[in-house]
Amino acid sequence: MTDIVQRWAQTLAYTDGLTRTIAIFFAGKLVFVLVIAWLLVVFWQRSRITPASVIRLVLLLAVSYIAAKLVSHVVSDPRPYLVQHIKPLIQLSTDNGFPSDHSLLAWALAISLVWFAPSAVWPFVVGAILVMLGRLGVAAHHTFDVTGSALIVVVVALIVSRVPLPDHWGQRLFADRRWPAFLRVP
């Protein structure tokens, strides 16, 4: 089967210096920018943080990671640069390409904002898509690998959002945008 999206992104990335630089940034650095942006957004919206949202975040990250690792033992998808016998644009491992860890983290950051800052979800979704395209462009993954990561996170998020938690865990920790009394330094 021909992976049209991966071939398109890879062709674009290998075309010239500018598209190569953009693809490399999206593939390797953008996820770190998203982490920093996520921390800033959550800090800015800290009055929305509840014990329930923190538990859901931890479950989303942990279960998504575990599910990805388990599925990677069942699904084998060699990385495009190995299959095509080309030099990748960035240093890559030779392990299984499915699923993409970078895409998994980018999607987990985006989806988790539903619990912390719902208005910020869409810019992070765009960021996650750009990470996916970057990973495709540098020949690190096939479309199946990056969409598989997104699907894992979405399914885990749907499950985690339905986990029943005690009602009092819905109380805001930073209702007045200050640290709770038990965390304040005297």
BAPA-970082 format. One record per residue (C-alpha): residue in three letters; x, y, z; residue number from 1; chain. Coordinates in steps of 0.05 Angstrom, whole numbers, plus 32768, in hexadecimal, padded with zeros to 4 digits. Layout:
// residues N
resn; c1; c2; c3; resi; chain
ALA; X; Y; Z; NUM; A
...
This chain:
// residues 186
resn; c1; c2; c3; resi; chain
MET; 8000; 8000; 8000; 1; A
THR; 801A; 8045; 7FEE; 2; A
ASP; 801E; 8077; 8027; 3; A
ILE; 800C; 80B6; 8001; 4; A
VAL; 800E; 80E5; 803D; 5; A
GLN; 8051; 80CC; 8054; 6; A
ARG; 806E; 80D0; 800E; 7; A
TRP; 8053; 8117; 8005; 8; A
ALA; 8070; 812F; 8047; 9; A
GLN; 80B2; 810D; 803A; 10; A
THR; 80B7; 8129; 7FF3; 11; A
LEU; 80A9; 816F; 800E; 12; A
ALA; 80DC; 8167; 8045; 13; A
TYR; 8112; 814E; 8017; 14; A
THR; 8105; 8184; 7FE2; 15; A
ASP; 812E; 81BF; 7FFA; 16; A
GLY; 8150; 81DE; 8037; 17; A
LEU; 8114; 8204; 8050; 18; A
THR; 80E3; 81CA; 804F; 19; A
ARG; 8119; 819D; 806C; 20; A
THR; 8124; 81CD; 80A6; 21; A
ILE; 80DA; 81D3; 80B3; 22; A
ALA; 80D0; 8187; 80B1; 23; A
ILE; 810A; 817C; 80E0; 24; A
PHE; 80EE; 81B0; 8111; 25; A
PHE; 80A9; 8191; 810F; 26; A
ALA; 80C5; 814B; 8116; 27; A
GLY; 80F5; 8156; 814F; 28; A
LYS; 80ED; 8199; 8172; 29; A
LEU; 80A3; 81AB; 816D; 30; A
VAL; 808F; 8178; 81A1; 31; A
PHE; 80BC; 819B; 81D4; 32; A
VAL; 809D; 81DE; 81C2; 33; A
LEU; 8059; 81BE; 81CD; 34; A
VAL; 806E; 81A4; 8212; 35; A
ILE; 8085; 81EA; 8227; 36; A
ALA; 8047; 820A; 820A; 37; A
TRP; 801C; 81D6; 822D; 38; A
LEU; 803D; 81E6; 8270; 39; A
LEU; 8032; 8231; 8265; 40; A
VAL; 7FE9; 8227; 8251; 41; A
VAL; 7FDB; 81FA; 828D; 42; A
PHE; 7FFE; 822B; 82BB; 43; A
TRP; 7FD6; 8265; 829E; 44; A
GLN; 7F96; 823C; 82A7; 45; A
ARG; 7FAA; 8220; 82EB; 46; A
SER; 7F68; 8235; 830A; 47; A
ARG; 7F48; 81FC; 82E2; 48; A
ILE; 7F77; 81C6; 82FE; 49; A
THR; 7F53; 8192; 8328; 50; A
PRO; 7F6C; 8151; 8346; 51; A
ALA; 7F40; 812E; 8313; 52; A
SER; 7F61; 8152; 82D8; 53; A
VAL; 7FA6; 8140; 82F3; 54; A
ILE; 7F92; 80F6; 82FC; 55; A
ARG; 7F75; 80F5; 82B6; 56; A
LEU; 7FB5; 8113; 829A; 57; A
VAL; 7FE1; 80E0; 82BD; 58; A
LEU; 7FB4; 80A7; 82A6; 59; A
LEU; 7FB3; 80C2; 825E; 60; A
LEU; 7FFF; 80C6; 825B; 61; A
ALA; 800C; 8084; 827D; 62; A
VAL; 7FD7; 805A; 825B; 63; A
SER; 7FE6; 8077; 8216; 64; A
TYR; 8030; 8068; 821E; 65; A
ILE; 8023; 8021; 8238; 66; A
ALA; 7FF0; 8014; 8201; 67; A
ALA; 8021; 802E; 81CC; 68; A
LYS; 8058; 8001; 81E6; 69; A
LEU; 802A; 7FC4; 81E8; 70; A
VAL; 800F; 7FD1; 81A2; 71; A
SER; 8056; 7FDA; 8187; 72; A
HIS; 8064; 7F91; 8199; 73; A
VAL; 8028; 7F7B; 816F; 74; A
VAL; 802E; 7FAB; 8133; 75; A
SER; 806F; 7FAF; 810E; 76; A
ASP; 807C; 7FE8; 80DD; 77; A
PRO; 80C4; 7FF5; 80C8; 78; A
ARG; 80D6; 803E; 80C3; 79; A
PRO; 80D2; 805C; 807D; 80; A
TYR; 811B; 806D; 8078; 81; A
LEU; 812D; 8024; 8084; 82; A
VAL; 80FA; 800B; 8051; 83; A
GLN; 810E; 803E; 801D; 84; A
HIS; 8158; 8039; 802B; 85; A
ILE; 8161; 8085; 8031; 86; A
LYS; 8185; 80B2; 8062; 87; A
PRO; 8153; 80D0; 8094; 88; A
LEU; 8155; 811A; 80A0; 89; A
ILE; 8161; 8111; 80EB; 90; A
GLN; 8181; 80DB; 8115; 91; A
LEU; 814E; 80A3; 811F; 92; A
SER; 814D; 8060; 8141; 93; A
THR; 8144; 8020; 811B; 94; A
ASP; 810D; 8005; 8148; 95; A
ASN; 80C5; 7FFA; 8135; 96; A
GLY; 80A5; 8039; 8118; 97; A
PHE; 8060; 802A; 8135; 98; A
PRO; 8048; 8052; 8159; 99; A
SER; 806A; 8096; 8158; 100; A
ASP; 807E; 80AC; 819E; 101; A
HIS; 8083; 80F5; 8188; 102; A
SER; 803D; 80F4; 816C; 103; A
LEU; 8024; 80CF; 81AA; 104; A
LEU; 803E; 8106; 81D8; 105; A
ALA; 8026; 813F; 81AB; 106; A
TRP; 7FDF; 8121; 81A9; 107; A
ALA; 7FDF; 8113; 81F4; 108; A
LEU; 7FF1; 815C; 8201; 109; A
ALA; 7FBA; 8174; 81D2; 110; A
ILE; 7F83; 8146; 81EC; 111; A
SER; 7F94; 8151; 8236; 112; A
LEU; 7F85; 819B; 822F; 113; A
VAL; 7F3B; 8188; 822D; 114; A
TRP; 7F42; 8182; 8278; 115; A
PHE; 7F6F; 81BF; 8284; 116; A
ALA; 7F63; 81F3; 824E; 117; A
PRO; 7F2E; 81DE; 821B; 118; A
SER; 7F37; 821E; 81F2; 119; A
ALA; 7F80; 820C; 81E5; 120; A
VAL; 7F73; 81C6; 81C9; 121; A
TRP; 7F6F; 81DA; 817F; 122; A
PRO; 7FB3; 81FC; 817A; 123; A
PHE; 7FD2; 81BE; 819A; 124; A
VAL; 7FAC; 8191; 8169; 125; A
VAL; 7FCC; 81BA; 8130; 126; A
GLY; 8010; 81B1; 8153; 127; A
ALA; 8004; 8165; 8158; 128; A
ILE; 7FF4; 8162; 810E; 129; A
LEU; 8033; 8188; 80FE; 130; A
VAL; 805C; 8158; 8128; 131; A
MET; 803C; 811F; 8101; 132; A
LEU; 804D; 813F; 80BF; 133; A
GLY; 8094; 814C; 80D6; 134; A
ARG; 809D; 8104; 80EB; 135; A
LEU; 8083; 80EE; 80A7; 136; A
GLY; 80B0; 8120; 8083; 137; A
VAL; 80F2; 810B; 80A2; 138; A
ALA; 80E2; 80C2; 8091; 139; A
ALA; 80DA; 80AD; 80D9; 140; A
HIS; 8093; 8091; 80D3; 141; A
HIS; 805C; 807D; 80A4; 142; A
THR; 8017; 809C; 80A8; 143; A
PHE; 7FFF; 805D; 80CB; 144; A
ASP; 8031; 8068; 8104; 145; A
VAL; 801E; 80B1; 8113; 146; A
THR; 7FD3; 80A7; 810B; 147; A
GLY; 7FD8; 8069; 8136; 148; A
SER; 7FF6; 8094; 816D; 149; A
ALA; 7FBD; 80C6; 8167; 150; A
LEU; 7F8A; 808F; 816A; 151; A
ILE; 7FAA; 8070; 81A8; 152; A
VAL; 7FA7; 80B2; 81CD; 153; A
VAL; 7F5F; 80C1; 81B8; 154; A
VAL; 7F46; 807C; 81CD; 155; A
VAL; 7F6B; 8080; 820F; 156; A
ALA; 7F51; 80C7; 821C; 157; A
LEU; 7F09; 80B0; 8210; 158; A
ILE; 7F13; 8077; 8241; 159; A
VAL; 7F36; 80A2; 8275; 160; A
SER; 7F01; 80D9; 8271; 161; A
ARG; 7ECD; 80A5; 8285; 162; A
VAL; 7EF3; 808B; 82C1; 163; A
PRO; 7EC7; 809C; 82FE; 164; A
LEU; 7EEB; 80C7; 8330; 165; A
PRO; 7ED3; 80E1; 8374; 166; A
ASP; 7EA9; 8121; 836F; 167; A
HIS; 7ED7; 8147; 839D; 168; A
TRP; 7F11; 813C; 836C; 169; A
GLY; 7EEE; 816F; 833F; 170; A
GLN; 7EFE; 81A8; 836E; 171; A
ARG; 7F2E; 81DA; 8352; 172; A
LEU; 7F73; 81DB; 8372; 173; A
PHE; 7F83; 8223; 835E; 174; A
ALA; 7F3E; 8243; 835F; 175; A
ASP; 7F5B; 8288; 836F; 176; A
ARG; 7F98; 827C; 8342; 177; A
ARG; 7FC3; 8275; 8380; 178; A
TRP; 7FE4; 8236; 8399; 179; A
PRO; 7FB9; 820E; 83CA; 180; A
ALA; 7FC9; 821C; 8413; 181; A
PHE; 7FEA; 81D8; 841D; 182; A
LEU; 801C; 81E8; 83E5; 183; A
ARG; 802D; 8230; 83F9; 184; A
VAL; 8070; 823F; 8418; 185; A
PRO; 8066; 8262; 845C; 186; A
